[in-house]
Amino acid sequence: MPFSPITVMWIWNAMHFLAMGIAFPYFPVFLERGGLTPSQIGLAFTISSVVSGFFSYYMGRLSDRAGRLKILISTTLLASLSYLLLSLGFDPITSVAIFTLLMMGGGAANTIFTAYSIDVLERAGIPRGIGFARIRNGGNIGWIIGTLSGGALVSVFGLNPVFAVSALIVGAAALACVGLKEERRERREVGAEIRTLSLLKGVPGVFLLTMSLVMIVNASIMNFLSLHLLNTHGASPFEISAAFALMAISDIPAMIYFGRLSDRIGRGPVLLLCLAVWPLRLALIGLSLDRTIVILAQSLSSLTFGGFFVVSIAYASEIVPEHMRGAYMGLYGATFSVGGIVGGYLWGSVIEATSYAEMFLYVAAFSTIPIALAGLTLRRREN
């Protein structure tokens, strides 16, 4: 095979996020053109996120017994097929069902990709922090290219053909994995329920709770930063795009640096450092009267999300044994769905009662909770 498994995982991640960057910004537009109201669009995202979370967990658990690769390829092909079906144009209900299939396939594939990447790094003797950071940066590069090119593709070809382009890209990602090999896994059936419950107890369970809280905090930025810039500061579409592009660009070197740093000094100090910057970033967004400062503050994504995400993956892979890694990564991935759902409703309600700026200050105060919880978790693991 011409490429190593690590290189293939980099390519897979780059293609996965390239397709997402092209298509995902236009899903709300696609559903609205299909006749759905804003509340129905919100409900579609909520349903797909919940179903995707459960599906990712069970696919991750299955990969612990049956192997990662066959499930990674299958779920990636499911995502590719879903993109293709969306490009054909159906009635609103069918479109929502296909969109849910896409979220299931894409979410589960990303879960298995993470578990398989950690397996490969472990067998190659490469430290997980710096190793996964390098693999994950393929996704950052793909996302930047996708978001910058998606608008141009829609302008030239229209909305539906863009989903066909994403289908081809994701299909190529699946084909890239065909030549990979994996050690045969021992089937583990007895006591599976007990092991599953163990993932929700002790350090693994508290860490999942911490991740859910962090994702609730992150939802405030992903869901409402653009509206804050537009409605509070009168920002232009270019300025809004610049803020989100700055996040991805700043994440690239941060993932490498903090991944390597966590390999040297341990995961705990780096995770706590990243969590400690969340209140600062959110306070800058809420207090600043200058939209330029709000935009520049998104470079702190390098600490608050970029560094934290990579190191948290490495940490999560170390607190459970390998034969439970797929299931745990499924639960880890579900925290993104839980955080997005809870955060969307919670912070949206706060905005309706106050303002965008005040909401970000409330989130800054809320973000101190995962700091305290992570401190207790990390200290308990050391003990």
C-alpha atoms as one frame of an Amber mdcrd trajectory, in Angstrom:
protein
   0.000   0.000   0.000   1.472   3.451  -0.948   0.435   5.254   2.258   0.795
   4.378   5.935  -2.381   3.992   8.061  -1.587   7.309   9.774  -1.389   9.090
   6.421  -4.648   7.489   5.290  -6.350   8.689   8.463  -5.078  12.216   7.750
  -6.504  11.975   4.224  -9.816  10.545   5.485 -10.218  13.338   8.023  -9.337
  16.020   5.472 -11.931  14.660   3.011 -14.581  14.215   5.724 -14.322  17.842
   6.836 -13.860  19.144   3.303 -17.272  17.681   2.445 -18.754  19.035   5.668
 -17.319  22.494   5.056 -18.834  22.578   1.577 -22.292  21.275   2.476 -23.130
  21.862   6.130 -23.507  25.675   6.009 -26.270  25.150   3.436 -28.330  22.501
   5.212 -30.624  25.081   6.884 -31.076  26.816   3.506 -31.795  23.463   1.841
 -34.440  22.555   4.428 -35.993  26.022   4.319 -36.329  25.812   0.529 -38.030
  22.469   1.064 -40.788  24.286   2.956 -39.768  23.802   6.597 -40.239  26.574
   9.137 -37.354  27.684  11.426 -38.796  25.701  14.334 -39.142  22.605  12.139
 -35.530  23.028  10.980 -34.440  23.246  14.615 -36.425  20.105  15.383 -34.785
  18.309  12.439 -31.329  19.125  13.779 -32.336  18.039  17.278 -33.747  14.681
  16.141 -30.766  13.952  13.910 -28.312  14.839  16.690 -30.009  12.551  19.223
 -30.266   9.621  16.805 -26.681  10.172  15.657 -25.418  10.104  19.245 -27.041
   6.737  19.988 -25.948   5.265  16.641 -22.340   6.409  17.149 -22.197   4.775
  20.559 -23.491   1.415  19.297 -21.240   1.457  16.241 -18.285   2.255  18.472
 -19.226  -0.589  20.789 -19.584  -2.961  17.828 -16.144  -1.925  16.547 -14.631
  -3.068  19.851 -15.673  -6.612  18.970 -15.883  -6.786  15.179 -13.022  -4.449
  14.246 -12.837  -0.779  13.319 -12.086  -0.790   9.596 -15.137  -2.544   8.186
 -17.403  -0.275  10.251 -15.413   2.852   9.335 -15.768   2.055   5.629 -19.463
   1.119   5.950 -20.470   4.245   7.869 -18.427   6.470   5.547 -20.246   4.942
   2.558 -23.558   5.557   4.364 -22.634   9.239   4.664 -21.629   9.365   0.988
 -24.918   7.773  -0.089 -26.868  10.226   2.077 -25.136  13.220   0.481 -25.970
  11.783  -2.942 -29.650  11.251  -2.059 -29.902  14.825  -0.782 -28.644  16.073
  -4.142 -31.603  14.408  -5.909 -34.232  16.504  -4.160 -37.153  14.969  -2.252
 -40.132  16.153  -0.244 -39.369  17.781   3.164 -40.094  14.697   5.314 -37.910
  12.454   3.154 -35.176  15.092   3.139 -35.171  15.217   6.935 -34.978  11.404
   7.074 -32.014  11.426   4.656 -30.356  14.215   6.627 -30.714  12.101   9.768
 -29.051   9.187   7.942 -26.221  11.527   6.986 -25.731  12.598  10.588 -25.777
   8.960  11.685 -23.228   7.857   9.089 -20.956  10.873   9.482 -21.099  10.865
  13.274 -20.404   7.132  13.596 -17.622   7.279  11.003 -15.933  10.105  12.919
 -16.186   8.071  16.138 -14.583   5.002  14.563 -11.970   7.159  12.848 -10.919
   8.491  16.257 -10.714   5.046  17.866  -8.844   3.529  14.905  -6.401   6.457
  14.792  -5.536   5.978  18.460  -5.097   2.226  17.852  -2.692   2.918  14.975
  -0.687   5.476  16.955  -0.462   3.082  19.884   0.882   0.251  17.731   3.339
   2.574  16.000   4.685   3.778  19.345   3.813   7.412  18.559   2.687   9.610
  21.492  -1.057  10.121  21.293  -1.062  13.867  21.890   1.177  14.953  19.036
   0.157  11.985  16.872  -3.572  12.666  16.930  -2.974  16.409  16.619  -1.220
  15.857  13.302  -3.980  13.574  12.040  -6.729  15.938  13.200  -5.156  18.907
  11.465  -6.141  17.266   8.192  -9.699  18.037   9.233  -8.879  21.686   9.946
  -7.327  22.109   6.517 -10.271  20.364   4.857 -12.773  22.517   6.759 -11.049
  25.783   5.809 -10.920  24.833   2.118 -14.509  23.548   2.202 -16.040  26.618
   3.827 -14.132  28.963   1.503 -15.074  27.017  -1.650 -18.648  26.040  -0.748
 -20.118  29.466  -1.488 -18.421  29.618  -4.880 -19.680  26.137  -5.783 -23.252
  27.046  -4.814 -23.041  30.243  -6.858 -21.885  28.377  -9.962 -23.744  25.052
  -9.763 -26.663  25.698  -7.419 -27.545  24.092  -4.088 -28.340  20.452  -4.906
 -25.227  19.677  -6.996 -23.043  20.738  -4.050 -24.299  17.722  -2.091 -23.279
  15.493  -5.021 -19.752  16.969  -4.823 -19.658  16.153  -1.112 -20.853  12.619
  -1.874 -17.924  12.074  -4.251 -15.428  13.421  -1.722 -16.706  11.218   1.113
 -16.885   8.211  -1.208 -13.207   8.765  -2.060 -12.460   8.870   1.688 -14.044
   5.432   2.076 -12.028   4.047  -0.857  -8.817   5.374   0.696  -9.365   3.005
   3.638  -9.927  -0.161   1.596  -6.277  -1.202   1.560  -5.755  -0.787   5.305
  -5.302  -3.780   7.574  -6.225  -4.410  11.185  -5.314  -7.031  13.741  -8.024
  -9.604  14.330 -10.043  -8.796  17.436 -11.039 -11.241  20.096 -14.806 -11.391
  20.464 -15.952 -10.219  23.868 -19.567 -10.938  24.647 -19.720 -11.921  28.298
 -20.201  -9.039  30.684 -20.651  -6.445  27.944 -23.448  -4.718  29.869 -21.290
  -4.394  32.965 -18.453  -2.887  30.962 -20.830  -0.420  29.328 -22.073   0.762
  32.722 -18.486   1.162  33.859 -18.002   3.834  31.195 -20.520   6.015  33.023
 -18.924   5.598  36.448 -15.847   6.983  38.134 -13.303   8.982  36.158 -14.646
   8.008  32.675 -18.183   9.049  33.653 -17.154  12.355  35.222 -14.999  13.155
  32.211 -17.983  12.613  29.897 -19.994  15.000  32.072 -17.173  17.531  31.870
 -17.108  17.213  28.073 -20.881  17.735  27.900 -20.562  20.953  29.920 -17.720
  22.172  27.688 -19.835  21.506  24.593 -22.742  23.422  26.141 -20.346  26.349
  26.536 -19.025  25.924  22.985 -22.590  25.917  21.622 -22.967  29.568  22.621
 -20.254  30.533  20.139 -21.124  28.117  17.357 -24.843  28.990  17.485 -24.906
  32.687  18.348 -21.577  34.402  17.619 -22.594  35.209  14.050 -25.907  36.675
  15.242 -24.099  38.688  17.943 -21.698  40.126  15.379 -24.543  40.900  12.988
 -27.200  42.247  15.366 -25.066  43.843  18.093 -22.092  45.083  16.086 -23.462
  45.370  12.544 -20.727  43.143  11.143 -20.620  42.295   7.446 -20.864  38.721
   6.122 -17.135  38.861   5.339 -16.322  39.811   8.946 -18.498  36.983  10.260
 -16.781  34.491   7.952 -13.401  35.861   9.038 -14.219  35.178  12.695 -15.010
  31.518  12.019 -12.058  31.074   9.643  -9.768  32.497  12.333 -10.926  29.747
  14.704  -9.883  26.945  12.344  -6.615  28.639  11.331  -5.545  29.207  14.942
  -6.429  25.608  15.844  -3.851  24.146  13.440  -0.617  25.114  15.269  -2.315
  24.867  18.677  -3.233  21.223  18.185   0.370  20.359  17.344   1.876  22.369
  20.199  -0.523  21.366  22.966  -0.641  17.762  21.812   3.154  17.581  22.080
   3.142  19.483  25.382   0.624  17.053  26.907   2.879  14.146  25.898   5.678
  15.734  27.916   4.041  17.172  31.026   0.807  15.153  31.165  -2.771  15.673
  29.959  -4.160  17.198  33.154  -2.231  20.505  33.269  -2.878  21.190  29.579
  -6.601  20.407  29.856  -6.932  22.722  32.855  -5.007  25.474  31.063  -7.324
  25.271  28.057 -10.438  25.246  30.224  -9.181  28.272  32.162  -9.115  30.397
  28.989 -12.825  29.868  28.226 -14.052  32.594  30.646 -11.578  35.081  29.136
 -12.673  34.402  25.559 -16.362  34.638  26.430 -15.873  37.793  28.516 -14.097
  39.476  25.598 -17.020  38.611  23.329 -19.612  39.891  25.807 -17.856  43.032
  27.063 -16.160  44.375  23.938 -17.797  47.297  22.159 -15.476  46.886  19.169
 -16.347  44.093  16.763 -12.688  43.845  15.721 -11.796  42.703  19.231 -14.663
  40.201  19.165 -13.339  38.785  15.885  -9.717  38.665  17.075 -10.822  36.976
  20.298 -11.693  33.929  18.197  -7.981  33.227  17.873  -8.356  31.981  21.471
 -10.082  28.965  19.945  -6.503  27.687  19.744  -6.672  27.163  23.499 -10.338
  26.765  24.297 -11.266  24.266  21.602  -8.257  23.364  19.454  -5.819  22.405
  22.179  -8.491  21.064  24.494 -10.065  18.818  21.839  -6.834  17.067  20.861
  -5.636  16.562  24.426  -9.069  15.413  25.584  -9.058  12.709  22.872  -5.660
  11.491  24.080  -6.858  11.560  27.689 -10.110   9.724  26.875  -8.191   6.982
  25.080  -6.052   6.416  28.172  -8.726   6.101  30.857 -10.409   3.054  29.285
  -8.840  -0.179  27.956  -8.504  -0.695  24.202 -11.360  -3.209  23.972 -13.728
  -0.506  25.289 -12.259   2.391  23.308 -14.803   2.340  20.464 -17.788   2.440
  22.826 -16.217   5.201  24.899 -15.402   7.294  21.835 -19.036   6.863  20.823
 -20.101   8.321  24.161 -17.457  11.036  23.809 -18.897  11.951  20.404 -22.395
  12.023  21.891 -21.301  14.852  24.205 -21.102  17.102  21.127 -24.744  16.348
  20.341 -25.878  16.787  23.942 -23.958  20.038  24.289 -25.339  21.426  21.047
 -28.941  20.598  21.931 -28.852  21.803  25.538 -26.696  24.823  24.766 -28.843
  25.891  21.825 -32.044  25.976  23.875 -30.439  27.254  27.083 -28.500  30.177
  25.641 -31.266  31.010  23.169 -33.635  31.413  26.126 -31.113  33.604  27.946
 -30.791  35.835  24.867 -34.560  36.288  24.699 -34.559  37.391  28.353 -31.444
  39.614  28.154 -29.227  40.304  25.113 -26.490  38.630  23.078 -23.738  40.431
  25.002 -25.187  39.549  28.413 -25.687  35.949  27.353 -21.969  35.558  26.668
 -21.211  36.904  30.146 -23.539  34.306  31.672 -21.770  31.633  29.635 -18.419
  32.928  30.926 -19.632  32.349  34.486 -21.036  28.919  33.533 -17.689  27.922
  31.994 -16.083  27.876  35.449 -18.084  24.733  36.301 -16.207  22.363  33.936
 -12.926  23.854  35.208 -13.769  22.789  38.774 -15.134  19.422  37.667 -12.067
  18.658  35.526  -9.809  19.578  38.419 -11.537  17.070  40.678 -11.496  14.368
  37.976  -7.823  14.744  37.129  -6.857  14.838  40.803  -8.863  11.691  41.497
  -7.180   9.846  38.614  -3.740  10.822  39.937  -4.685   9.480  43.366
